[in-house]
Amino acid sequence: MAYNRKDFFFHKAKERNFAARSVFKLEEIDQKLRFIKPGATILDLGCAPGSWAQYCVIKVGPKGFVLGIDLQAVKLGFPNARFVQGDIRDVDFDALLAECGRSAPVDAVLSDMAPRTSGIREADQARSLELCELALSVADRYLRPGGAFVCKLFHSGDFEAFRATLRSRFDRVEVVRPKSTRRESKEIFLAGLGRKRDGGAAR
């Protein structure tokens, strides 16, 4: 089957005024696991073009907040969100949250980060894992006990080891391949629910 960029989910996103079809991946994950709550503070890593944040700002409501970071600029605006262009390795999350009247720990850390694909499967898988590990390091530092973590991973031989790492940090770990994932894609999503009080690095 030929690759179809403008598929059903593309048109559905347009109809609902979402920035990208990827919103339906997060929607399905949240509908299954129900971890995005009203009033929550969320870190959205790799947030461009902004569809995950669009979904989150609706779910968290006016008392919640979404802080999005991406190498690319996000051209959206919401009263309960802020978007920062930059590398998450260089971002001072504490300072950014304070500027927005918030503070750590946060309720959820989401990562839809993906590497620029090279066409070399093993290299792309390794870069994807590195981004997941980077996102997890952010969660280790900023996520509250009981909080949730979601990341996108290109499936590889390292999958089981990374899932085991998540199990050491969270009470429950789920693997989800949303229906809106393109058939040819190797991506999957891992969700850690109920961060253990002693899980990860101390702040």
Sequence and secondary structure as in RCSB ss.txt:
>XXXX:A:sequence
MAYNRKDFFFHKAKERNFAARSVFKLEEIDQKLRFIKPGATILDLGCAPGSWAQYCVIKVGPKGFVLGIDLQAVK
LGFPNARFVQGDIRDVDFDALLAECGRSAPVDAVLSDMAPRTSGIREADQARSLELCELALSVADRYLRPGGAFV
CKLFHSGDFEAFRATLRSRFDRVEVVRPKSTRRESKEIFLAGLGRKRDGGAAR
>XXXX:A:secstr
    SS HHHHHHHHTT S TTHHHHHHHHHHH    TT EEEEET TT HHHHHHHHHH TT EEEEEESS   
   TTEEEEES TTT  HHHHHHHTT  SSEEEEEE       S HHHHHHHHHHHHHHHHHHHHHHEEEEEEEE
EEEE  TTHHHHHHHHHHHEEEEEEE  TTS TT  EEEEEEEEE TT S   
